[in-house]
Amino acid sequence: MRVVVIGAAGGVGRQVVAAATAAGHEVVAAARAVPDYLPVGARGAVVDVRDAAAVAAVVRDADAVAWCVGVTPRSGPYTAREGMRHLVAAARPGLRVVSVSGAGADLPGDTKGLGARAVSALTHRLAGALVTDKEDERAVLAGSDTTWRTQVRPPRLVDTAAAGTWHLDERAPGLLAPPVARADVAAAVLHLLTTHTWVGQSPYLHARASSASGSDSTGGGAQP
């Protein structure tokens, strides 16, 4: 499968490139500057997501897109939202899209407990415009004609080795939720790109499985 990773220079994007390449996929690592870490078998592409033509060109022959675009105060306003608009406008029928956001993002239909609501409130207070941009990004994706689309929402991320016990769930992680390794986020993204699970949904990513949950089993299992 030809996988284009957009936002490939970031922490999660790098891990997705590595995981997809190791799994035998044809990988294009797209970023504003060609990443200097590319594993053997992957190729780089210079893409600014604010450039509609550049986005269209890099996804023209893609089977799947891992959207790992992060936003910072230096990104400029509405970078994630406008970039996603360019992606869905260029998407051919059947394109698989998995985007990465965060547990602090609020989406229609969310049912968050007290701890999760506290996380969202704090996230919006500290990075309001950036979180809103990612929420708007999801709205653009949800309103598009793409039929294979999922957004995954992890909590705090760390650069530790993959635990391999990641877990997708409709329930939001709370204040005391353990962080998730970026390598585990990458594993979840690849799982969502290659299995017809959680399509049209925005599950949360947890660091470990819960025996009380009815969602994906440890390491990614069948959709509930």
DRENPA-3360 file (N, C-alpha, C; in nm, 2 decimals, always signed):
BEGIN
1 = MRVVVIGA = +0.08/-0.12/+0.00/+0.00/+0.00/+0.00/+0.09/+0.12/+0.00 ~ +0.05/+0.22/-0.08/+0.13/+0.35/-0.08/+0.07/+0.44/+0.03 ~ +0.15/+0.47/+0.13/+0.12/+0.55/+0.24/+0.19/+0.68/+0.24 ~ +0.12/+0.79/+0.24/+0.18/+0.92/+0.25/+0.16/+0.97/+0.39 ~ +0.27/+1.01/+0.46/+0.27/+1.06/+0.59/+0.29/+1.21/+0.58 ~ +0.18/+1.29/+0.62/+0.19/+1.43/+0.61/+0.22/+1.48/+0.75 ~ +0.32/+1.56/+0.77/+0.37/+1.60/+0.90/+0.47/+1.50/+0.95 ~ +0.55/+1.45/+0.85/+0.65/+1.35/+0.88/+0.77/+1.39/+0.96;
9 = AGGVGRQV = +0.79/+1.52/+0.98/+0.90/+1.57/+1.05/+0.88/+1.57/+1.20 ~ +0.75/+1.56/+1.24/+0.71/+1.56/+1.38/+0.74/+1.43/+1.45 ~ +0.72/+1.43/+1.59/+0.75/+1.31/+1.66/+0.67/+1.19/+1.62 ~ +0.53/+1.21/+1.61/+0.45/+1.10/+1.57/+0.47/+1.07/+1.42 ~ +0.48/+1.17/+1.34/+0.50/+1.14/+1.20/+0.62/+1.06/+1.17 ~ +0.73/+1.08/+1.24/+0.86/+1.00/+1.22/+0.83/+0.86/+1.26 ~ +0.76/+0.84/+1.36/+0.73/+0.70/+1.41/+0.64/+0.63/+1.31 ~ +0.54/+0.70/+1.25/+0.45/+0.64/+1.15/+0.53/+0.60/+1.02;
17 = VAAATAAG = +0.62/+0.69/+0.98/+0.71/+0.66/+0.87/+0.79/+0.53/+0.90 ~ +0.85/+0.52/+1.01/+0.93/+0.40/+1.05/+0.84/+0.27/+1.05 ~ +0.72/+0.28/+1.11/+0.64/+0.17/+1.13/+0.58/+0.12/+0.99 ~ +0.54/+0.22/+0.91/+0.48/+0.18/+0.78/+0.59/+0.12/+0.69 ~ +0.71/+0.17/+0.69/+0.82/+0.12/+0.61/+0.86/-0.02/+0.66 ~ +0.87/-0.04/+0.79/+0.90/-0.17/+0.84/+0.79/-0.27/+0.81 ~ +0.67/-0.23/+0.79/+0.56/-0.32/+0.76/+0.56/-0.35/+0.61 ~ +0.65/-0.29/+0.53/+0.66/-0.32/+0.39/+0.58/-0.23/+0.30;
25 = HEVVAAAR = +0.52/-0.12/+0.35/+0.45/-0.03/+0.26/+0.54/+0.06/+0.19 ~ +0.49/+0.11/+0.08/+0.57/+0.22/+0.00/+0.53/+0.35/+0.07 ~ +0.63/+0.42/+0.13/+0.61/+0.53/+0.22/+0.67/+0.66/+0.16 ~ +0.58/+0.76/+0.16/+0.63/+0.90/+0.13/+0.62/+0.98/+0.25 ~ +0.73/+1.04/+0.29/+0.74/+1.12/+0.41/+0.73/+1.27/+0.37 ~ +0.62/+1.33/+0.40/+0.60/+1.47/+0.35/+0.61/+1.57/+0.47 ~ +0.68/+1.67/+0.45/+0.70/+1.78/+0.55/+0.75/+1.90/+0.48 ~ +0.75/+2.01/+0.55/+0.79/+2.14/+0.49/+0.94/+2.14/+0.45;
33 = AVPDYLPV = +1.02/+2.05/+0.51/+1.16/+2.03/+0.47/+1.18/+1.88/+0.46 ~ +1.25/+1.83/+0.37/+1.27/+1.68/+0.36/+1.33/+1.63/+0.49 ~ +1.27/+1.53/+0.55/+1.32/+1.48/+0.68/+1.46/+1.41/+0.65 ~ +1.55/+1.43/+0.75/+1.68/+1.38/+0.73/+1.70/+1.24/+0.80 ~ +1.59/+1.18/+0.84/+1.60/+1.05/+0.92/+1.55/+0.94/+0.84 ~ +1.51/+0.95/+0.71/+1.43/+0.86/+0.64/+1.49/+0.72/+0.64 ~ +1.41/+0.62/+0.68/+1.46/+0.48/+0.67/+1.47/+0.43/+0.53 ~ +1.55/+0.33/+0.51/+1.56/+0.27/+0.38/+1.43/+0.23/+0.32;
41 = GARGAVVD = +1.40/+0.27/+0.20/+1.27/+0.24/+0.14/+1.17/+0.35/+0.14 ~ +1.19/+0.45/+0.22/+1.10/+0.56/+0.22/+1.16/+0.68/+0.14 ~ +1.08/+0.76/+0.09/+1.13/+0.88/+0.02/+1.06/+1.00/+0.07 ~ +1.13/+1.11/+0.07/+1.08/+1.24/+0.12/+1.02/+1.33/+0.01 ~ +0.93/+1.42/+0.06/+0.86/+1.51/-0.03/+0.85/+1.64/+0.05 ~ +0.88/+1.75/-0.02/+0.86/+1.88/+0.05/+0.71/+1.93/+0.02 ~ +0.64/+1.94/+0.13/+0.50/+1.98/+0.12/+0.46/+2.08/+0.23 ~ +0.41/+2.19/+0.20/+0.35/+2.28/+0.30/+0.20/+2.26/+0.29;
49 = VRDAAAVA = +0.14/+2.22/+0.39/-0.01/+2.19/+0.39/-0.09/+2.31/+0.35 ~ -0.04/+2.43/+0.36/-0.11/+2.55/+0.32/-0.11/+2.57/+0.17 ~ -0.04/+2.49/+0.10/-0.03/+2.49/-0.05/-0.11/+2.38/-0.11 ~ -0.23/+2.42/-0.16/-0.32/+2.32/-0.21/-0.26/+2.24/-0.32 ~ -0.19/+2.30/-0.41/-0.13/+2.22/-0.52/-0.02/+2.12/-0.47 ~ +0.05/+2.16/-0.37/+0.15/+2.07/-0.32/+0.09/+1.95/-0.25 ~ -0.02/+1.97/-0.18/-0.09/+1.86/-0.11/-0.16/+1.77/-0.22 ~ -0.22/+1.83/-0.32/-0.28/+1.75/-0.42/-0.18/+1.66/-0.49;
57 = AVVRDADA = -0.06/+1.72/-0.52/+0.04/+1.64/-0.59/+0.09/+1.52/-0.51 ~ +0.11/+1.54/-0.38/+0.17/+1.43/-0.30/+0.08/+1.32/-0.27 ~ -0.05/+1.35/-0.27/-0.15/+1.24/-0.24/-0.22/+1.18/-0.37 ~ -0.17/+1.23/-0.49/-0.24/+1.19/-0.61/-0.25/+1.04/-0.63 ~ -0.14/+0.97/-0.60/-0.14/+0.82/-0.62/-0.14/+0.75/-0.49 ~ -0.18/+0.81/-0.38/-0.18/+0.75/-0.25/-0.30/+0.65/-0.23 ~ -0.27/+0.55/-0.15/-0.38/+0.46/-0.11/-0.43/+0.50/+0.03 ~ -0.34/+0.56/+0.11/-0.37/+0.60/+0.24/-0.29/+0.72/+0.28;
65 = VAWCVGVT = -0.34/+0.80/+0.37/-0.27/+0.92/+0.42/-0.28/+0.92/+0.58 ~ -0.16/+0.93/+0.64/-0.15/+0.95/+0.78/-0.13/+1.10/+0.80 ~ -0.23/+1.16/+0.86/-0.22/+1.31/+0.88/-0.17/+1.34/+1.02 ~ -0.05/+1.37/+1.03/+0.02/+1.39/+1.16/+0.06/+1.53/+1.17 ~ -0.02/+1.62/+1.12/+0.02/+1.77/+1.12/-0.01/+1.82/+1.26 ~ +0.10/+1.87/+1.32/+0.09/+1.94/+1.45/+0.09/+2.09/+1.43 ~ +0.03/+2.16/+1.52/+0.02/+2.31/+1.51/+0.09/+2.37/+1.64 ~ +0.16/+2.48/+1.61/+0.22/+2.56/+1.72/+0.19/+2.70/+1.69;
73 = PRSGPYTA = +0.23/+2.79/+1.79/+0.20/+2.93/+1.76/+0.27/+2.98/+1.64 ~ +0.38/+2.92/+1.59/+0.45/+2.96/+1.47/+0.39/+2.91/+1.34 ~ +0.29/+2.82/+1.36/+0.23/+2.76/+1.24/+0.15/+2.85/+1.15 ~ +0.10/+2.96/+1.22/+0.01/+3.04/+1.15/-0.14/+3.00/+1.18 ~ -0.23/+3.09/+1.16/-0.37/+3.06/+1.19/-0.43/+2.96/+1.10 ~ -0.51/+2.87/+1.16/-0.59/+2.78/+1.08/-0.51/+2.68/+0.99 ~ -0.39/+2.65/+1.03/-0.31/+2.57/+0.94/-0.36/+2.43/+0.93 ~ -0.41/+2.37/+1.04/-0.46/+2.23/+1.03/-0.59/+2.23/+0.95;
81 = REGMRHLV = -0.68/+2.33/+0.98/-0.81/+2.33/+0.91/-0.79/+2.35/+0.76 ~ -0.71/+2.44/+0.72/-0.69/+2.47/+0.58/-0.62/+2.36/+0.51 ~ -0.52/+2.30/+0.58/-0.45/+2.19/+0.52/-0.54/+2.07/+0.50 ~ -0.63/+2.04/+0.59/-0.72/+1.93/+0.57/-0.82/+1.96/+0.46 ~ -0.86/+2.09/+0.44/-0.94/+2.12/+0.33/-0.88/+2.09/+0.20 ~ -0.75/+2.12/+0.19/-0.67/+2.09/+0.07/-0.67/+1.94/+0.05 ~ -0.65/+1.86/+0.16/-0.64/+1.72/+0.15/-0.77/+1.66/+0.10 ~ -0.88/+1.69/+0.16/-1.01/+1.63/+0.12/-1.05/+1.67/-0.02;
89 = AAARPGLR = -1.01/+1.79/-0.06/-1.04/+1.84/-0.20/-0.97/+1.76/-0.30 ~ -0.85/+1.71/-0.26/-0.76/+1.63/-0.36/-0.79/+1.48/-0.35 ~ -0.86/+1.44/-0.24/-0.87/+1.29/-0.22/-0.95/+1.22/-0.33 ~ -0.89/+1.12/-0.38/-0.96/+1.04/-0.47/-1.05/+0.94/-0.40 ~ -1.15/+0.88/-0.47/-1.24/+0.79/-0.40/-1.17/+0.67/-0.34 ~ -1.20/+0.63/-0.22/-1.14/+0.52/-0.16/-1.01/+0.55/-0.08 ~ -0.97/+0.68/-0.08/-0.85/+0.71/+0.00/-0.87/+0.69/+0.14 ~ -0.78/+0.63/+0.21/-0.79/+0.61/+0.36/-0.72/+0.72/+0.43;
97 = VVSVSGAG = -0.79/+0.79/+0.52/-0.73/+0.90/+0.59/-0.74/+0.87/+0.74 ~ -0.63/+0.88/+0.81/-0.63/+0.87/+0.96/-0.55/+0.99/+1.01 ~ -0.62/+1.08/+1.09/-0.55/+1.20/+1.14/-0.53/+1.18/+1.29 ~ -0.43/+1.25/+1.34/-0.39/+1.25/+1.48/-0.42/+1.38/+1.54 ~ -0.50/+1.38/+1.65/-0.53/+1.50/+1.72/-0.49/+1.48/+1.87 ~ -0.57/+1.52/+1.96/-0.54/+1.50/+2.10/-0.66/+1.48/+2.19 ~ -0.64/+1.43/+2.31/-0.75/+1.40/+2.40/-0.82/+1.53/+2.45 ~ -0.75/+1.64/+2.44/-0.81/+1.77/+2.49/-0.90/+1.83/+2.39;
105 = ADLPGDTK = -0.91/+1.78/+2.27/-1.00/+1.83/+2.16/-1.14/+1.78/+2.19 ~ -1.24/+1.87/+2.18/-1.38/+1.84/+2.20/-1.45/+1.83/+2.07 ~ -1.53/+1.72/+2.05/-1.60/+1.70/+1.93/-1.75/+1.67/+1.96 ~ -1.83/+1.70/+1.86/-1.98/+1.67/+1.88/-2.00/+1.52/+1.92 ~ -2.08/+1.50/+2.02/-2.11/+1.37/+2.06/-2.02/+1.31/+2.17 ~ -1.92/+1.39/+2.21/-1.83/+1.34/+2.32/-1.91/+1.33/+2.45 ~ -1.88/+1.23/+2.53/-1.93/+1.22/+2.66/-1.81/+1.20/+2.75 ~ -1.76/+1.31/+2.81/-1.64/+1.31/+2.89/-1.68/+1.32/+3.04;
113 = GLGARAVS = -1.60/+1.24/+3.12/-1.62/+1.24/+3.26/-1.55/+1.37/+3.32 ~ -1.56/+1.38/+3.45/-1.51/+1.50/+3.52/-1.36/+1.52/+3.49 ~ -1.28/+1.42/+3.50/-1.14/+1.43/+3.48/-1.11/+1.47/+3.33 ~ -1.18/+1.41/+3.24/-1.16/+1.44/+3.10/-1.20/+1.58/+3.06 ~ -1.31/+1.62/+3.13/-1.35/+1.76/+3.10/-1.25/+1.86/+3.16 ~ -1.19/+1.82/+3.27/-1.08/+1.91/+3.32/-0.96/+1.92/+3.23 ~ -0.93/+1.80/+3.17/-0.82/+1.80/+3.07/-0.85/+1.89/+2.95 ~ -0.98/+1.88/+2.90/-1.02/+1.97/+2.79/-1.01/+2.12/+2.83;
121 = ALTHRLAG = -1.07/+2.15/+2.95/-1.07/+2.29/+2.99/-0.93/+2.34/+3.00 ~ -0.84/+2.27/+3.06/-0.70/+2.31/+3.07/-0.63/+2.33/+2.94 ~ -0.66/+2.23/+2.85/-0.60/+2.24/+2.71/-0.64/+2.36/+2.64 ~ -0.77/+2.39/+2.65/-0.83/+2.50/+2.58/-0.78/+2.63/+2.64 ~ -0.76/+2.63/+2.77/-0.71/+2.75/+2.83/-0.56/+2.78/+2.79 ~ -0.48/+2.68/+2.78/-0.34/+2.70/+2.75/-0.31/+2.71/+2.61 ~ -0.39/+2.65/+2.52/-0.36/+2.65/+2.38/-0.49/+2.66/+2.30 ~ -0.58/+2.75/+2.33/-0.71/+2.76/+2.28/-0.72/+2.76/+2.13;
129 = ALVTDKED = -0.64/+2.85/+2.06/-0.65/+2.86/+1.92/-0.60/+2.74/+1.85 ~ -0.50/+2.68/+1.91/-0.44/+2.56/+1.84/-0.53/+2.44/+1.86 ~ -0.60/+2.42/+1.97/-0.69/+2.31/+1.99/-0.81/+2.33/+1.90 ~ -0.86/+2.46/+1.89/-0.97/+2.49/+1.81/-0.94/+2.46/+1.66 ~ -0.82/+2.48/+1.62/-0.77/+2.45/+1.48/-0.78/+2.30/+1.46 ~ -0.74/+2.22/+1.55/-0.75/+2.07/+1.54/-0.90/+2.03/+1.54 ~ -0.98/+2.09/+1.62/-1.12/+2.06/+1.62/-1.18/+2.09/+1.49 ~ -1.15/+2.21/+1.43/-1.20/+2.25/+1.30/-1.15/+2.15/+1.19;
137 = ERAVLAGS = -1.02/+2.11/+1.21/-0.97/+2.01/+1.11/-1.05/+1.88/+1.11 ~ -1.09/+1.83/+1.22/-1.18/+1.72/+1.23/-1.32/+1.74/+1.16 ~ -1.37/+1.86/+1.18/-1.50/+1.90/+1.12/-1.49/+1.89/+0.97 ~ -1.38/+1.94/+0.92/-1.36/+1.94/+0.77/-1.35/+1.80/+0.72 ~ -1.28/+1.71/+0.79/-1.27/+1.57/+0.75/-1.40/+1.50/+0.76 ~ -1.47/+1.53/+0.87/-1.60/+1.46/+0.89/-1.71/+1.50/+0.79 ~ -1.70/+1.63/+0.74/-1.79/+1.68/+0.64/-1.75/+1.65/+0.50 ~ -1.65/+1.57/+0.48/-1.60/+1.55/+0.34/-1.66/+1.43/+0.28;
145 = DTTWRTQV = -1.62/+1.40/+0.16/-1.67/+1.28/+0.09/-1.59/+1.16/+0.11 ~ -1.48/+1.17/+0.18/-1.40/+1.05/+0.21/-1.48/+0.96/+0.30 ~ -1.48/+0.83/+0.26/-1.56/+0.73/+0.34/-1.47/+0.65/+0.44 ~ -1.34/+0.65/+0.42/-1.26/+0.58/+0.52/-1.18/+0.69/+0.59 ~ -1.23/+0.73/+0.70/-1.17/+0.84/+0.77/-1.18/+0.82/+0.92 ~ -1.08/+0.84/+0.99/-1.07/+0.82/+1.14/-0.98/+0.92/+1.20 ~ -1.01/+0.97/+1.31/-0.92/+1.06/+1.39/-0.89/+0.99/+1.52 ~ -0.76/+0.98/+1.56/-0.73/+0.92/+1.68/-0.68/+1.03/+1.78;
153 = RPPRLVDT = -0.72/+1.02/+1.91/-0.70/+1.12/+2.00/-0.62/+1.07/+2.12 ~ -0.49/+1.07/+2.12/-0.41/+1.03/+2.24/-0.40/+1.14/+2.34 ~ -0.37/+1.10/+2.47/-0.34/+1.20/+2.57/-0.19/+1.25/+2.56 ~ -0.13/+1.28/+2.67/+0.01/+1.33/+2.67/+0.10/+1.22/+2.61 ~ +0.19/+1.27/+2.52/+0.28/+1.18/+2.45/+0.42/+1.18/+2.51 ~ +0.49/+1.07/+2.50/+0.63/+1.06/+2.54/+0.71/+0.99/+2.44 ~ +0.84/+1.01/+2.45/+0.94/+0.95/+2.35/+1.00/+0.82/+2.42 ~ +0.92/+0.73/+2.46/+0.97/+0.61/+2.52/+0.95/+0.50/+2.42;
161 = AAAGTWHL = +1.01/+0.38/+2.45/+0.99/+0.27/+2.36/+0.84/+0.23/+2.36 ~ +0.80/+0.17/+2.25/+0.66/+0.13/+2.24/+0.63/+0.02/+2.35 ~ +0.51/+0.04/+2.41/+0.47/-0.06/+2.51/+0.39/-0.17/+2.45 ~ +0.33/-0.14/+2.34/+0.25/-0.25/+2.27/+0.12/-0.28/+2.33 ~ +0.08/-0.20/+2.43/-0.05/-0.23/+2.50/-0.15/-0.12/+2.48 ~ -0.13/-0.04/+2.37/-0.22/+0.07/+2.34/-0.36/+0.01/+2.32 ~ -0.46/+0.10/+2.34/-0.60/+0.06/+2.35/-0.69/+0.18/+2.30 ~ -0.77/+0.15/+2.20/-0.87/+0.25/+2.15/-1.00/+0.24/+2.22;
169 = DERAPGLL = -1.06/+0.35/+2.25/-1.18/+0.35/+2.34/-1.26/+0.47/+2.31 ~ -1.39/+0.46/+2.32/-1.48/+0.58/+2.31/-1.47/+0.67/+2.43 ~ -1.42/+0.61/+2.54/-1.41/+0.69/+2.67/-1.28/+0.77/+2.67 ~ -1.30/+0.90/+2.71/-1.18/+0.99/+2.72/-1.09/+0.96/+2.84 ~ -0.96/+0.97/+2.82/-0.87/+0.95/+2.94/-0.88/+1.07/+3.03 ~ -0.87/+1.05/+3.16/-0.88/+1.16/+3.25/-0.75/+1.22/+3.29 ~ -0.75/+1.30/+3.40/-0.63/+1.37/+3.45/-0.52/+1.28/+3.48 ~ -0.55/+1.16/+3.53/-0.44/+1.07/+3.58/-0.40/+0.96/+3.48;
177 = APPVARAD = -0.45/+0.98/+3.35/-0.42/+0.88/+3.25/-0.27/+0.88/+3.22 ~ -0.21/+0.76/+3.21/-0.07/+0.75/+3.18/-0.04/+0.80/+3.04 ~ +0.07/+0.86/+3.01/+0.11/+0.90/+2.88/+0.12/+0.79/+2.78 ~ +0.12/+0.82/+2.65/+0.13/+0.72/+2.55/+0.26/+0.74/+2.47 ~ +0.33/+0.64/+2.44/+0.45/+0.65/+2.36/+0.41/+0.69/+2.21 ~ +0.49/+0.77/+2.16/+0.46/+0.81/+2.02/+0.47/+0.69/+1.92 ~ +0.56/+0.60/+1.96/+0.56/+0.47/+1.88/+0.43/+0.39/+1.88 ~ +0.36/+0.40/+2.00/+0.23/+0.33/+2.01/+0.13/+0.41/+1.93;
185 = VAAAVLHL = +0.14/+0.54/+1.93/+0.04/+0.62/+1.84/+0.06/+0.57/+1.70 ~ +0.19/+0.56/+1.66/+0.21/+0.52/+1.52/+0.16/+0.38/+1.49 ~ +0.17/+0.29/+1.58/+0.11/+0.15/+1.57/-0.04/+0.16/+1.55 ~ -0.10/+0.25/+1.63/-0.25/+0.26/+1.62/-0.29/+0.32/+1.49 ~ -0.21/+0.42/+1.44/-0.24/+0.48/+1.31/-0.23/+0.38/+1.20 ~ -0.13/+0.30/+1.20/-0.11/+0.20/+1.10/-0.22/+0.09/+1.11 ~ -0.26/+0.06/+1.23/-0.37/-0.04/+1.24/-0.50/+0.02/+1.18 ~ -0.53/+0.15/+1.21/-0.65/+0.21/+1.15/-0.64/+0.23/+1.00;
193 = LTTHTWVG = -0.52/+0.24/+0.95/-0.51/+0.25/+0.80/-0.53/+0.12/+0.73 ~ -0.50/+0.01/+0.80/-0.50/-0.12/+0.73/-0.61/-0.21/+0.77 ~ -0.69/-0.17/+0.87/-0.81/-0.25/+0.91/-0.93/-0.16/+0.91 ~ -1.04/-0.22/+0.87/-1.16/-0.14/+0.86/-1.23/-0.12/+1.00 ~ -1.16/-0.05/+1.09/-1.21/-0.04/+1.22/-1.22/+0.11/+1.26 ~ -1.32/+0.15/+1.34/-1.34/+0.28/+1.38/-1.36/+0.38/+1.27 ~ -1.41/+0.34/+1.16/-1.43/+0.43/+1.04/-1.54/+0.53/+1.08 ~ -1.51/+0.66/+1.05/-1.60/+0.76/+1.08/-1.60/+0.81/+1.22;
201 = QSPYLHAR = -1.51/+0.76/+1.30/-1.51/+0.79/+1.45/-1.38/+0.85/+1.49 ~ -1.38/+0.90/+1.61/-1.26/+0.97/+1.67/-1.23/+0.91/+1.80 ~ -1.18/+0.78/+1.81/-1.16/+0.72/+1.94/-1.04/+0.78/+2.01 ~ -1.04/+0.76/+2.14/-0.92/+0.80/+2.22/-0.82/+0.68/+2.23 ~ -0.70/+0.72/+2.24/-0.59/+0.62/+2.26/-0.55/+0.62/+2.40 ~ -0.55/+0.50/+2.46/-0.50/+0.48/+2.60/-0.38/+0.40/+2.60 ~ -0.30/+0.42/+2.70/-0.17/+0.35/+2.71/-0.18/+0.20/+2.73 ~ -0.29/+0.16/+2.80/-0.30/+0.02/+2.83/-0.45/-0.02/+2.82;
209 = ASSASGSD = -0.48/-0.15/+2.79/-0.61/-0.20/+2.78/-0.69/-0.20/+2.91 ~ -0.82/-0.19/+2.90/-0.90/-0.20/+3.02/-0.99/-0.32/+3.01 ~ -0.99/-0.40/+3.11/-1.07/-0.52/+3.10/-1.22/-0.49/+3.11 ~ -1.25/-0.37/+3.15/-1.40/-0.33/+3.16/-1.45/-0.27/+3.03 ~ -1.36/-0.25/+2.94/-1.40/-0.18/+2.82/-1.45/-0.28/+2.71 ~ -1.54/-0.23/+2.62/-1.59/-0.31/+2.51/-1.53/-0.27/+2.38 ~ -1.41/-0.20/+2.39/-1.35/-0.16/+2.26/-1.23/-0.24/+2.23 ~ -1.15/-0.18/+2.14/-1.04/-0.26/+2.09/-0.95/-0.32/+2.20;
217 = STGGGAQP = -0.91/-0.44/+2.17/-0.83/-0.51/+2.27/-0.68/-0.46/+2.26 ~ -0.60/-0.51/+2.35/-0.46/-0.47/+2.36/-0.39/-0.48/+2.23 ~ -0.33/-0.37/+2.19/-0.25/-0.36/+2.07/-0.34/-0.35/+1.94 ~ -0.47/-0.32/+1.97/-0.56/-0.30/+1.85/-0.63/-0.43/+1.81 ~ -0.76/-0.44/+1.83/-0.83/-0.56/+1.79/-0.95/-0.53/+1.71 ~ -1.05/-0.60/+1.72/-1.17/-0.58/+1.64/-1.25/-0.46/+1.69 ~ -1.32/-0.39/+1.60/-1.40/-0.28/+1.63/-1.52/-0.33/+1.71 ~ -1.56/-0.25/+1.82/-1.68/-0.29/+1.89/-1.80/-0.28/+1.81;
% end
